Amino acid sequence: MAPRDVVDEPSEDVVATARKERAAKKGFFARIGLFVRQVMAELRKVVTPTRKELVSYTLVVLVFVVIMMALVTGFDFGFGWVVALVFGDPASYHF
């Protein structure tokens, strides 16, 4: 996987425009417009993953979820057995 140059810094023109417009104290709709322009500028910086990266990330998430499900299930059965042992007949607790 070749490294990609990703710059996570606000572009100078957007920052300059924001400072200039902030100093002018524009109205409500002008501030909304500034917000939308800044959002669009940030969205232009987004780097979409390649198909290989996307499959890799998806598999990592699925494996993590399966491991966490197994862990929670193990804790549930373990605590259930302990509760049955303390408050009742552990032989009656079926896995």
PLY file of the C-alpha trace (Angstrom):
ply
format ascii 1.0
element vertex 95
property float x
property float y
property float z
element edge 94
property int vertex1
property int vertex2
end_header
0.00 0.00 0.00
1.64 3.21 -1.16
1.48 6.10 1.30
-0.61 9.03 0.24
0.07 12.63 1.09
-2.85 13.79 3.18
-2.85 17.36 4.37
-5.14 18.04 7.30
-4.63 21.75 7.54
-7.19 24.37 6.64
-6.37 26.08 3.40
-5.06 29.60 3.88
-7.74 31.25 1.78
-10.55 29.67 3.82
-8.88 30.75 7.08
-8.29 34.27 5.80
-11.86 34.54 4.57
-13.19 33.22 7.89
-11.14 35.73 9.89
-12.16 38.58 7.63
-15.83 37.66 7.81
-15.68 37.07 11.56
-14.24 40.54 12.05
-17.05 42.06 9.99
-19.74 40.34 12.15
-22.03 39.36 9.31
-25.69 38.57 9.71
-27.31 35.23 10.42
-27.57 34.07 6.80
-24.01 35.22 6.01
-22.74 33.07 8.88
-24.69 30.10 7.54
-23.14 30.71 4.12
-19.67 30.86 5.66
-20.33 27.60 7.47
-21.44 25.89 4.25
-18.36 27.17 2.38
-16.09 25.88 5.13
-17.82 22.50 5.13
-17.42 22.25 1.36
-13.72 23.17 1.65
-13.21 20.42 4.22
-15.11 17.88 2.11
-12.75 18.57 -0.81
-9.91 17.30 1.40
-11.54 13.93 2.01
-9.60 11.03 0.52
-11.77 8.08 -0.39
-10.25 4.68 0.39
-9.33 2.27 -2.37
-11.33 -0.91 -2.74
-8.54 -2.91 -1.09
-8.44 -0.53 1.89
-12.22 -0.59 2.20
-12.32 -4.40 2.26
-9.47 -4.44 4.79
-11.19 -1.93 7.09
-14.48 -3.80 6.81
-12.86 -7.11 7.74
-11.10 -5.52 10.72
-14.41 -4.14 12.00
-16.24 -7.45 11.50
-13.51 -9.43 13.29
-13.54 -6.94 16.17
-17.34 -7.17 16.46
-17.22 -11.00 16.50
-14.52 -10.96 19.21
-16.53 -8.50 21.31
-19.69 -10.60 20.87
-17.80 -13.69 22.07
-16.42 -11.76 25.04
-19.83 -10.42 26.10
-21.42 -13.85 25.59
-18.72 -15.44 27.75
-19.25 -12.87 30.50
-23.03 -13.37 30.29
-22.78 -17.15 30.66
-20.14 -16.83 33.37
-22.10 -14.33 35.46
-25.28 -16.34 34.89
-23.58 -19.46 36.21
-22.23 -17.56 39.24
-25.69 -16.14 40.00
-27.22 -19.63 39.66
-24.49 -20.98 41.95
-25.08 -18.31 44.61
-28.88 -18.09 44.48
-29.96 -21.47 43.18
-28.92 -24.76 41.63
-26.04 -24.32 39.12
-26.97 -27.65 37.51
-30.28 -26.11 36.45
-28.44 -23.36 34.54
-28.22 -24.53 30.94
-25.74 -23.10 28.46
0 1
1 2
2 3
3 4
4 5
5 6
6 7
7 8
8 9
9 10
10 11
11 12
12 13
13 14
14 15
15 16
16 17
17 18
18 19
19 20
20 21
21 22
22 23
23 24
24 25
25 26
26 27
27 28
28 29
29 30
30 31
31 32
32 33
33 34
34 35
35 36
36 37
37 38
38 39
39 40
40 41
41 42
42 43
43 44
44 45
45 46
46 47
47 48
48 49
49 50
50 51
51 52
52 53
53 54
54 55
55 56
56 57
57 58
58 59
59 60
60 61
61 62
62 63
63 64
64 65
65 66
66 67
67 68
68 69
69 70
70 71
71 72
72 73
73 74
74 75
75 76
76 77
77 78
78 79
79 80
80 81
81 82
82 83
83 84
84 85
85 86
86 87
87 88
88 89
89 90
90 91
91 92
92 93
93 94
